[in-house]
Amino acid sequence: MIKTIIKDPSSGSSAKVTEDESLLMTMQTFPPDEIQKVRPFRQMFTDDGLPTGSESFKVTASAANPIEFWIPASQDNDRYITRITWLIAGASPALYQIGTATRLKGDCVLYYTHALGDEIILSPSPLVSNFDFIFMCGEAANGVLMDKAHSVTVSAYMPTMYLDRYVPPFGVKLERGSNQKLIFQINDDADLVGISAFSATAFGFERTP
């Protein structure tokens, strides 16, 4: 048997073991007096992965010429995406439509490139209508239509997808310095009159080394 004493070198206090052989711990109601290594992250999916890129999914794509929008890995910090909020707006959208337009014919795909090199698909198939986006997010509350949310004449669905439930506990991790991406791919003409707005925003945090 090896006996070990865990001691704080500054105070001299030692860790204690209880009678049932558990390490005694005390939950503090205040954060540790250390530099916080996490910072909030928020960025829209764009066609070049940069905050300054185009965020509108109203593009003319096809199965032969898909168009991708993505969130890239940071070169400096580990990036964790915990949720995605979609904005799909039209004059009077119904669940079977996309915005107020006829549902897409070509599928959309949400996926990310894993650190081991494979691609992990997060979206169901098909992903072509307002309902499909709400179904992907997994909660009936996401199906609430926000009347006149986008403008006086335009209403919107804003379903939210919680990635920390797909990949617990911190969501999709994009390793710092890697080529990993969280990608939304469009395979059909989404530049339709009935779609007033179509975009997505990623939320999460970054952890510094």
Backbone hydrogen bonds in HBPLUS format (Angstrom, degrees):
<---DONOR---> <-ACCEPTOR-->    atom                        ^
c    i                          cat <-CA-CA->   ^        H-A-AA   ^      H-
h    n   atom  resd res      DA  || num        DHA   H-A  angle D-A-AA Bond
n    s   type  num  typ     dist DA aas  dist angle  dist       angle   num
A0015-ALA N   A0006-ILE O   2.80 MM   9  5.46 157.4  1.85 156.1 162.8     1
A0008-ASP N   A0013-SER O   2.79 MM   5  5.37 164.1  1.82 160.1 164.6     2
A0012-GLY N   A0008-ASP O   2.72 MM   4  5.13 146.3  1.83 148.0 157.4     3
A0024-LEU N   A0016-LYS O   2.83 MM   8  5.51 171.4  1.84 156.7 159.1     4
A0018-THR N   A0022-SER O   2.81 MM   4  5.29 164.3  1.83 155.9 157.5     5
A0021-GLU N   A0018-THR O   2.94 MM   3  5.19 146.0  2.06 116.5 117.3     6
A0034-GLU N   A0032-PRO O   2.83 MM   2  5.51 137.7  2.01 103.3  90.6     7
A0208-THR N   A0037-LYS O   2.77 MM 171  5.23 158.8  1.82 154.9 159.7     8
A0039-ARG N   A0206-GLU O   2.90 MM 167  5.36 145.2  2.02 146.7 156.8     9
A0206-GLU N   A0039-ARG O   2.86 MM 167  5.36 158.3  1.91 154.9 162.1    10
A0041-PHE N   A0204-GLY O   2.92 MM 163  5.00 151.3  2.00 127.1 120.3    11
A0204-GLY N   A0041-PHE O   2.96 MM 163  5.00 139.3  2.13 149.5 143.3    12
A0043-GLN N   A0202-ALA O   3.06 MM 159  5.45 158.0  2.11 148.7 154.9    13
A0202-ALA N   A0043-GLN O   2.82 MM 159  5.45 167.8  1.84 155.7 153.5    14
A0045-PHE N   A0200-ALA O   3.02 MM 155  5.85 162.7  2.05 148.9 152.4    15
A0070-TRP N   A0046-THR O   2.91 MM  24  5.69 153.0  1.99 151.3 147.9    16
A0047-ASP N   A0054-SER O   3.01 MM   7  5.60 139.5  2.18 140.2 151.8    17
A0053-GLY N   A0050-LEU O   3.00 MM   3  5.29 167.0  2.01 115.7 120.0    18
A0057-PHE N   A0198-PHE O   2.75 MM 141  5.24 171.8  1.76 163.0 160.7    19
A0059-VAL N   A0057-PHE O   2.80 MM   2  5.51 125.1  2.10 113.0  96.1    20
A0190-ALA N   A0059-VAL O   2.79 MM 131  5.24 153.1  1.86 174.0 166.3    21
A0061-ALA N   A0188-ASP O   3.34 MM 127  4.70 145.7  2.46 104.5 106.6    22
A0062-SER N   A0065-ASN O   3.22 MM   3  4.89 149.2  2.32 105.2 110.7    23
A0067-ILE N   A0186-ILE O   3.05 MM 119  5.37 157.8  2.10 148.8 154.9    24
A0186-ILE N   A0067-ILE O   2.90 MM 119  5.37 171.7  1.90 156.8 159.1    25
A0069-PHE N   A0184-PHE O   2.92 MM 115  5.25 155.0  1.98 146.9 155.2    26
A0184-PHE N   A0069-PHE O   2.75 MM 115  5.25 167.8  1.77 165.5 168.8    27
A0071-ILE N   A0182-LEU O   2.86 MM 111  5.12 149.7  1.95 142.5 152.6    28
A0182-LEU N   A0071-ILE O   2.92 MM 111  5.12 156.8  1.97 145.6 153.3    29
A0073-ALA N   A0180-GLN O   3.03 MM 107  5.52 128.7  2.31 165.8 154.2    30
A0177-GLY N   A0074-SER O   2.80 MM 103  6.19 154.4  1.86 136.7 145.6    31
A0078-ASP N   A0207-ARG O   3.17 MM 129  5.24 145.7  2.29 157.5 148.5    32
A0207-ARG N   A0078-ASP O   2.87 MM 129  5.24 156.9  1.93 147.8 155.6    33
A0079-ARG N   A0174-LEU O   3.04 MM  95  5.06 175.8  2.04 147.8 149.0    34
A0174-LEU N   A0079-ARG O   2.68 MM  95  5.06 167.0  1.70 160.5 165.0    35
A0080-TYR N   A0205-PHE O   2.84 MM 125  5.42 174.8  1.85 173.9 175.3    36
A0205-PHE N   A0080-TYR O   2.99 MM 125  5.42 151.6  2.07 146.9 156.1    37
A0081-ILE N   A0172-VAL O   2.85 MM  91  5.16 164.4  1.87 148.4 151.3    38
A0172-VAL N   A0081-ILE O   3.05 MM  91  5.16 141.4  2.21 151.9 144.0    39
A0082-THR N   A0203-PHE O   2.87 MM 121  5.98 140.3  2.02 137.1 149.9    40
A0163-LEU N   A0082-THR O   2.70 MM  81  4.86 120.7  2.04 119.5 133.6    41
A0164-ASP N   A0082-THR O   3.24 MM  82  5.00 140.2  2.41 138.2 128.9    42
A0083-ARG N   A0203-PHE O   3.29 MM 120  5.35 162.3  2.33 138.8 137.0    43
A0203-PHE N   A0083-ARG O   2.90 MM 120  5.35 163.4  1.93 160.9 159.8    44
A0084-ILE N   A0161-MET O   2.83 MM  77  5.09 149.8  1.92 141.9 152.1    45
A0161-MET N   A0084-ILE O   2.74 MM  77  5.09 167.1  1.76 157.7 160.4    46
A0085-THR N   A0201-THR O   2.93 MM 116  5.33 161.2  1.97 153.6 157.7    47
A0201-THR N   A0085-THR O   2.91 MM 116  5.33 157.8  1.96 146.7 153.6    48
A0086-TRP N   A0159-PRO O   2.95 MM  73  5.56 170.7  1.96 168.4 168.3    49
A0087-LEU N   A0199-SER O   2.88 MM 112  5.26 162.5  1.91 149.3 146.8    50
A0199-SER N   A0087-LEU O   3.01 MM 112  5.26 151.0  2.09 142.1 150.2    51
A0088-ILE N   A0157-TYR O   3.01 MM  69  5.32 165.4  2.03 160.4 162.4    52
A0157-TYR N   A0088-ILE O   2.91 MM  69  5.32 165.0  1.93 151.1 153.5    53
A0089-ALA N   A0197-ALA O   2.89 MM 108  4.96 166.5  1.91 147.1 147.9    54
A0196-SER N   A0089-ALA O   2.83 MM 107  5.24 150.5  1.92 132.5 136.9    55
A0090-GLY N   A0155-SER O   2.97 MM  65  5.71 156.7  2.02 159.9 167.5    56
A0155-SER N   A0090-GLY O   2.88 MM  65  5.71 146.3  1.99 163.2 159.6    57
A0097-GLN N   A0094-ALA O   3.10 MM   3  5.53 158.4  2.15 114.2 120.9    58
A0131-PHE N   A0095-LEU O   2.90 MM  36  4.78 147.9  2.00 150.7 140.2    59
A0130-ASN N   A0097-GLN O   2.55 MM  33  5.82 162.4  1.58 168.5 161.8    60
A0098-ILE N   A0101-ALA O   2.98 MM   3  5.30 161.3  2.02 140.0 146.1    61
A0101-ALA N   A0098-ILE O   3.00 MM   3  5.30 156.2  2.06 131.2 131.2    62
A0100-THR N   A0194-GLY O   2.75 MM  94  4.47 157.4  1.80 126.6 132.4    63
A0104-LEU N   A0128-VAL O   3.04 MM  24  4.84 152.7  2.12 144.9 141.3    64
A0109-VAL N   A0185-GLN O   2.96 MM  76  5.11 156.2  2.02 142.2 149.3    65
A0185-GLN N   A0109-VAL O   2.77 MM  76  5.11 170.0  1.78 156.8 160.1    66
A0122-LEU N   A0110-LEU O   2.80 MM  12  5.54 164.9  1.82 150.4 155.3    67
A0111-TYR N   A0183-ILE O   2.92 MM  72  5.38 161.6  1.96 154.0 160.2    68
A0183-ILE N   A0111-TYR O   2.69 MM  72  5.38 163.3  1.72 171.4 177.5    69
A0112-TYR N   A0120-ILE O   2.98 MM   8  5.40 149.8  2.08 138.2 146.8    70
A0120-ILE N   A0112-TYR O   2.87 MM   8  5.40 169.1  1.89 163.1 163.8    71
A0113-THR N   A0181-LYS O   3.00 MM  68  5.63 154.2  2.07 155.8 164.2    72
A0114-HIS N   A0118-ASP O   2.77 MM   4  5.41 169.4  1.78 176.8 179.0    73
A0117-GLY N   A0114-HIS O   2.91 MM   3  5.26 161.2  1.94 111.8 117.6    74
A0133-PHE N   A0129-SER O   3.27 MM   4  6.66 153.6  2.34 151.0 156.4    75
A0134-ILE N   A0130-ASN O   3.14 MM   4  6.45 156.4  2.19 148.5 155.4    76
A0135-PHE N   A0131-PHE O   2.73 MM   4  5.96 161.8  1.76 158.1 163.6    77
A0136-MET N   A0132-ASP O   2.93 MM   4  6.06 152.5  2.00 141.2 148.5    78
A0137-CYS N   A0133-PHE O   3.25 MM   4  6.47 143.1  2.39 137.2 145.7    79
A0137-CYS N   A0134-ILE O   3.13 MM   3  5.23 125.1  2.44  96.3 110.0    80
A0138-GLY N   A0135-PHE O   3.12 MM   3  5.20 141.3  2.28  99.7 110.7    81
A0142-ASN N   A0139-GLU O   3.01 MM   3  5.67 153.6  2.08 115.7 123.0    82
A0143-GLY N   A0140-ALA O   2.85 MM   3  5.50 163.7  1.88 120.1 125.7    83
A0144-VAL N   A0141-ALA O   3.30 MM   3  5.80 163.3  2.33 117.1 117.4    84
A0146-MET N   A0156-ALA O   2.90 MM  10  5.32 167.4  1.91 162.8 160.0    85
A0149-ALA N   A0146-MET O   3.32 MM   3  5.41 143.0  2.46 131.7 122.5    86
A0156-ALA N   A0146-MET O   3.11 MM  10  5.32 158.5  2.16 134.8 140.6    87
A0150-HIS N   A0154-VAL O   3.18 MM   4  5.38 144.5  2.31 138.1 144.4    88
A0151-SER N   A0154-VAL O   3.39 MM   3  5.00 155.2  2.46 136.2 130.9    89
A0165-ARG N   A0162-TYR O   3.15 MM   3  5.76 162.6  2.18 113.3 118.4    90
A0166-TYR N   A0163-LEU O   3.08 MM   3  4.91 125.9  2.39  92.0 106.3    91
A0167-VAL N   A0163-LEU O   2.84 MM   4  6.02 169.0  1.85 159.3 161.4    92
A0171-GLY N   A0167-VAL O   2.86 MM   4  4.76 135.0  2.07 153.6 159.7    93
A0178-SER N   A0175-GLU O   3.19 MM   3  5.61 151.7  2.27 135.8 134.0    94
A0195-ILE N   A0192-LEU O   3.12 MM   3  5.54 163.2  2.15 112.7 118.0    95
